[in-house]
Amino acid sequence: SGFRLEHATYWNMTMLPAIAAIRWISRKNAHQPAVRSDLRPVWPPLNRSLAMLTQFELRLSRHLALPFGTSLFATARK
């Protein structure tokens, strides 16, 4: 395709254990007949802490290729 990979990294490395646990629990409860959204307001102090954690991970990912996470990001040049 003519693209040259410049940088590839994962995202949500620091929150992967919590995200995996929540997804595993939600799949175990998937047999419930009513489908509901799992989006709920987050306690503001927890939200600030998570925002700081993701900002740290973003700064880190600019310099290091994170080895695992929930999403893969890549930049390439043609």
N, CA, C and O of each residue as an XYZ file, in Angstrom:
312
protein
N       0.810     -1.193      0.000
C       0.000      0.000      0.000
C       0.854      1.258      0.000
O       0.331      2.356     -0.194
N       2.148      1.122      0.212
C       3.028      2.265      0.135
C       3.114      3.100      1.399
O       3.698      4.184      1.371
N       2.561      2.640      2.489
C       2.634      3.396      3.735
C       3.840      2.949      4.553
O       4.218      1.777      4.543
N       4.435      3.907      5.260
C       5.545      3.611      6.154
C       5.084      3.931      7.571
O       4.680      5.058      7.861
N       5.145      2.944      8.441
C       4.709      3.105      9.820
C       5.653      4.063     10.548
O       6.866      3.853     10.563
N       5.098      5.106     11.144
C       5.909      6.053     11.905
C       5.854      5.770     13.400
O       6.873      5.851     14.087
N       4.675      5.440     13.905
C       4.531      5.197     15.337
C       3.284      4.358     15.567
O       2.246      4.604     14.953
N       3.381      3.374     16.446
C       2.230      2.559     16.828
C       2.284      2.367     18.339
O       3.342      2.090     18.905
N       1.148      2.515     18.973
C       1.072      2.349     20.419
C      -0.338      1.919     20.798
O      -1.285      2.121     20.038
N      -0.464      1.340     21.950
C      -1.775      1.001     22.489
C      -2.278      2.147     23.353
O      -1.512      3.034     23.726
N      -3.556      2.125     23.665
C      -4.187      3.140     24.482
C      -5.005      2.453     25.574
O      -5.487      1.337     25.376
N      -5.161      3.093     26.692
C      -5.853      2.579     27.878
C      -5.098      1.423     28.515
O      -5.708      0.471     29.002
N      -3.783      1.502     28.513
C      -2.972      0.480     29.160
C      -3.197      0.493     30.671
O      -3.358     -0.561     31.285
N      -3.209      1.676     31.264
C      -3.303      1.769     32.713
C      -4.667      1.343     33.241
O      -4.773      0.896     34.384
N      -5.704      1.475     32.433
C      -7.047      1.103     32.886
C      -7.505     -0.248     32.350
O      -8.651     -0.641     32.565
N      -6.627     -0.960     31.656
C      -7.011     -2.235     31.065
C      -7.579     -3.229     32.077
O      -8.612     -3.834     31.789
N      -6.966     -3.433     33.241
C      -7.546     -4.407     34.182
C      -8.978     -4.053     34.597
O      -9.836     -4.935     34.651
N      -9.244     -2.796     34.885
C     -10.596     -2.390     35.282
C     -11.576     -2.531     34.123
O     -12.697     -3.000     34.317
N     -11.168     -2.133     32.927
C     -12.037     -2.241     31.753
C     -12.339     -3.699     31.456
O     -13.483     -4.042     31.158
N     -11.337     -4.561     31.532
C     -11.545     -5.994     31.279
C     -12.506     -6.585     32.294
O     -13.388     -7.362     31.928
N     -12.351     -6.230     33.566
C     -13.241     -6.761     34.602
C     -14.685     -6.313     34.372
O     -15.611     -7.117     34.483
N     -14.875     -5.045     34.057
C     -16.229     -4.527     33.818
C     -16.854     -5.199     32.600
O     -18.033     -5.553     32.629
N     -16.089     -5.377     31.540
C     -16.624     -6.043     30.340
C     -16.957     -7.511     30.624
O     -17.964     -8.027     30.139
N     -16.109     -8.179     31.407
C     -16.351     -9.585     31.735
C     -17.634     -9.718     32.551
O     -18.448    -10.601     32.284
N     -17.817     -8.853     33.537
C     -19.026     -8.887     34.366
C     -20.262     -8.575     33.529
O     -21.297     -9.223     33.685
N     -20.160     -7.589     32.645
C     -21.323     -7.232     31.824
C     -21.698     -8.352     30.862
O     -22.877     -8.532     30.555
N     -20.719     -9.103     30.384
C     -21.033    -10.230     29.501
C     -21.673    -11.375     30.268
O     -22.526    -12.084     29.733
N     -21.266    -11.560     31.515
C     -21.894    -12.594     32.339
C     -23.358    -12.265     32.609
O     -24.178    -13.168     32.776
N     -23.690    -10.973     32.651
C     -25.060    -10.543     32.908
C     -25.828    -10.266     31.615
O     -26.917     -9.693     31.660
N     -25.293    -10.653     30.494
C     -25.911    -10.342     29.196
C     -27.203    -11.110     28.959
O     -27.942    -10.782     28.031
N     -27.492    -12.100     29.752
C     -28.704    -12.886     29.564
C     -29.952    -12.143     30.016
O     -31.063    -12.628     29.803
N     -29.798    -10.986     30.631
C     -30.948    -10.208     31.068
C     -31.753     -9.760     29.854
O     -31.172     -9.324     28.861
N     -33.090     -9.861     29.918
C     -33.904     -9.510     28.747
C     -33.888     -8.021     28.405
O     -34.001     -7.668     27.231
N     -33.752     -7.144     29.391
C     -33.771     -5.703     29.117
C     -32.353     -5.226     28.795
O     -31.413     -5.476     29.550
N     -32.219     -4.544     27.674
C     -30.931     -4.001     27.278
C     -30.849     -2.573     27.816
O     -31.737     -1.755     27.574
N     -29.776     -2.287     28.544
C     -29.596     -0.961     29.120
C     -28.205     -0.457     28.795
O     -27.282     -1.238     28.565
N     -28.071      0.834     28.779
C     -26.765      1.439     28.553
C     -25.918      1.300     29.811
O     -26.443      1.335     30.923
N     -24.610      1.142     29.638
C     -23.721      1.086     30.792
C     -23.090      2.448     31.071
O     -22.195      2.553     31.910
N     -23.545      3.487     30.378
C     -23.031      4.833     30.594
C     -23.762      5.473     31.766
O     -24.988      5.583     31.769
N     -23.001      5.886     32.742
C     -23.548      6.543     33.926
C     -22.620      7.690     34.318
O     -21.431      7.671     33.998
N     -23.167      8.684     35.008
C     -22.291      9.760     35.490
C     -21.219      9.201     36.426
O     -21.465      8.267     37.189
N     -20.040      9.785     36.353
C     -18.916      9.350     37.181
C     -18.749     10.347     38.314
O     -18.881     11.554     38.110
N     -18.458      9.843     39.512
C     -18.205     10.683     40.669
C     -17.109     11.680     40.297
O     -16.037     11.254     39.865
N     -17.330     12.995     40.447
C     -16.367     14.011     39.976
C     -14.920     13.804     40.436
O     -14.023     13.954     39.606
N     -14.627     13.468     41.711
C     -13.219     13.241     42.056
C     -12.604     12.060     41.300
O     -11.435     12.110     40.916
N     -13.382     11.005     41.086
C     -12.886      9.865     40.307
C     -12.669     10.276     38.859
O     -11.684      9.880     38.237
N     -13.586     11.068     38.323
C     -13.457     11.527     36.944
C     -12.182     12.349     36.759
O     -11.476     12.179     35.765
N     -11.882     13.240     37.707
C     -10.649     14.035     37.626
C      -9.412     13.137     37.682
O      -8.450     13.349     36.945
N      -9.444     12.138     38.557
C      -8.314     11.211     38.673
C      -8.109     10.435     37.379
O      -6.976     10.272     36.925
N      -9.190      9.958     36.786
C      -9.087      9.215     35.526
C      -8.605     10.119     34.397
O      -7.844      9.681     33.535
N      -9.041     11.371     34.397
C      -8.588     12.319     33.374
C      -7.083     12.559     33.507
O      -6.373     12.613     32.503
N      -6.601     12.700     34.731
C      -5.162     12.891     34.941
C      -4.395     11.647     34.497
O      -3.320     11.761     33.910
N      -4.932     10.475     34.769
C      -4.284      9.232     34.368
C      -4.199      9.124     32.851
O      -3.166      8.718     32.320
N      -5.268      9.479     32.148
C      -5.232      9.399     30.687
C      -4.300     10.461     30.094
O      -3.657     10.208     29.075
N      -4.217     11.634     30.709
C      -3.275     12.648     30.240
C      -1.831     12.164     30.403
O      -0.995     12.376     29.525
N      -1.551     11.516     31.528
C      -0.223     10.943     31.749
C       0.085      9.891     30.689
O       1.177      9.865     30.121
N      -0.897      9.023     30.431
C      -0.678      7.967     29.446
C      -0.485      8.554     28.044
O       0.314      8.035     27.263
N      -1.197      9.612     27.727
C      -1.028     10.262     26.425
C       0.392     10.807     26.284
O       1.040     10.604     25.257
N       0.872     11.498     27.313
C       2.248     12.024     27.253
C       3.264     10.893     27.132
O       4.232     10.999     26.379
N       3.040      9.816     27.873
C       3.939      8.669     27.825
C       3.931      8.015     26.443
O       4.983      7.634     25.929
N       2.747      7.885     25.844
C       2.634      7.202     24.548
C       3.287      7.982     23.411
O       3.572      7.412     22.358
N       3.524      9.269     23.607
C       4.209     10.063     22.581
C       5.690      9.723     22.498
O       6.338      9.988     21.486
N       6.229      9.130     23.572
C       7.655      8.818     23.626
C       7.937      7.312     23.626
O       9.017      6.882     23.219
N       6.975      6.520     24.078
C       7.144      5.069     24.163
C       5.990      4.373     23.474
O       4.870      4.882     23.456
N       6.261      3.218     22.910
C       5.193      2.384     22.372
C       4.662      1.540     23.527
O       5.344      0.632     24.004
N       3.440      1.843     23.976
C       2.859      1.095     25.088
C       2.598     -0.341     24.635
O       2.104     -0.549     23.527
N       2.917     -1.333     25.464
C       2.902     -2.725     25.022
C       1.526     -3.388     24.956
O       1.386     -4.425     24.306
N       0.509     -2.824     25.606
C      -0.825     -3.414     25.581
C      -1.845     -2.351     25.953
O      -1.484     -1.295     26.474
N      -3.112     -2.622     25.689
C      -4.185     -1.691     26.003
C      -5.468     -2.149     25.347
O      -5.551     -3.266     24.838
N      -6.472     -1.281     25.358
C      -7.760     -1.654     24.769
C      -7.889     -1.220     23.314
O      -8.759     -1.714     22.597
N      -7.036     -0.306     22.874
C      -7.088      0.194     21.490
C      -5.672      0.333     20.959
O      -4.722      0.543     21.714
N      -5.553      0.214     19.661
C      -4.264      0.381     18.986
C      -4.335      1.629     18.114
O      -5.263      1.797     17.323
N      -3.348      2.497     18.270
C      -3.247      3.692     17.442
C      -1.958      3.617     16.636
O      -0.915      3.205     17.144
N      -2.044      4.017     15.385
C      -0.860      4.005     14.528
C      -0.897      5.221     13.606
O      -1.959      5.665     13.171
N       0.290      5.744     13.324
C       0.424      6.799     12.328
C       1.366      6.291     11.256
O       2.362      5.625     11.538
N       1.027      6.622     10.016
C       1.823      6.180      8.881
C       1.906      7.308      7.865
O       1.071      8.213      7.847
N       2.906      7.240      7.040
C       3.112      8.269      6.016
C       3.248      7.571      4.665
O       3.873      6.517      4.552
N       2.660      8.172      3.665
C       2.737      7.618      2.310
C       3.847      8.286      1.553
O       4.081      7.964      0.388
